[in-house]
Structure formats: C-alpha cells, structure tokens
C-alpha cells in the first residue's frame, strides 16, 4: 500500500518559517520525482517546488529564494523549508510522487497539510 504522509504545517506569522516533510512508503522512492503543490480556497492547485529523482530542483517564481526543497532517499523523505513566509503562502500543501515507466504513470498524493500565515 502506497502512502505519502505530510507533516509540519501550522500557523505562523508573516516573516516566519515552517518546514514541511513528506514521508513515503510502499514505493521505490528514489525513482520518483517528488513535488510540493498548494491549493488556496477558490484557487487551482499549483506546483510550488519539485525535486527530480536525480536531485534537480525547480520552483515557482513566487517562492524562489524563500523556499528550498530537498530529498533524503535513505529516509524516503522530501522536505520543504519555507522562510520569509507571506500571507499569500496560506494554503493546503500537498506532496506528490510521480514516476513514468514503460508508458505507465505512477502518481500518488498525500492528504495535505494546512499552512496559515497571518499578517
């Protein structure tokens, strides 16, 4: 059974920091690209940051220089360090693991963790 479990969300004041973690089980974690997405009320889910199986990273423009994504394959974990948080970062944050192999897409989501940034 595949599980992605997020943790680390919460309430923080603007300018503060949070560290989200996503721990996977039931998959060959090192083969997967893992991303953090977020969805605010009334908005579509958007990609925040992603780390490839090879360790390459990519960020949406609004978080560049503030957020850092990293992975630890030994622990099946991907972290998202969020600094200088802004009220507009408020959303439910989701972890996603994706792997394409032999024309089949393996795509898994966590349950989400709430991040609220107060002004």
N, C-alpha and C positions, 0 to 999 in steps of 0.2 A: 504494500500500500504506500503510495507516494504522499508525502506530507511536506508542506512548506509552512513553517511557523515563524511569524514575525513577533518581535518584541521591541520595547524601548520607546514606544510612543508616550505622549503625555501632554501636559500643559506647561508652557514656558513663556516667559516674557520676550518681547522683541529684543533682538540682540543676543539672546541666549543660544544655547547649544543642546542638541539631542543626538544620541547615537542609536540608530535602528539596527537590529540584527535579524537575519533570516537564516534559519537552520533547516536544512533539507534532510529527508530520509527517504529511502526506497528508490533512489535513482543513482546512476553513476555520475555524481555531482560534477566532477572535473570536466566532463564532456559538454556541460551545459553553459550557454550564455545566461547570465542572471541579471535581471533588471529590477529597478525600483520604479514604480508608477505611483501616481497620486490622482485622486479624484475629489474635487471640492463640490459642495452642493450646487446643482444646476450646471455643472461643467462636465465635459467629457474626460475620461481617464487619459492622462498624458504620461509619457515617458519622462522620468526625472534623470536617471543615470543608468548605465548598463556597463557590465564588465564581461568581456568575451571569455571563452574557455582558455584563450592564450594570455589573458590578463590585460588586453587593450580596453580602455575606458572611453566613454562618451557621455556628455552631459547636455541637458537642455540649457539654452543660453541664460535663462533666468537664475540658474543656480551655480554657474561657473564661478570658480574662485571662492565659493562658500561651502559647497558640499564635496565630499570625497567618498567614492565607492571603492571597496576593497574586498578581496575574497581570500579565504583560507581553506584550501581544498582538504587539508588534513582534518579539519573540523566540520566540513560540509557547510560552511557559513559564509554569508556575504553581509558586510556591514555598510551602512550609510552614515557617515559622520556629517552632521548638519550644523554649521556655525553661522553666526550672524543672521539668525532666523528673523523673518519678517511676517507680519500678519497674513500676507498673501501666500505664505507657505502652508497655511492651515488647510488640511485635507486628510482624507484617509489614504494611507500609504500601503501599497501592495507590493509584494515580492512576486516575481515571475521567473520561472526557469524554462528555457527553450532549447531544443536540440533537434536539428533536422538530419535525418539519416535514411538513406535509400528511399527518398521521396515520401517519407513519413515525418510528420511534425509531432514532436513530443512537447507539450505545452502545459505547464502547471502553474497554479496561482495559490498564494496564501490567502488567509481570511481577512487580512488588513489590520492596520493599527492606526489609531487616531492620533494626529498631531495637531495641536491647537496652539497658536502663537497669539498672545494678547498684546495689544498696543499700549 
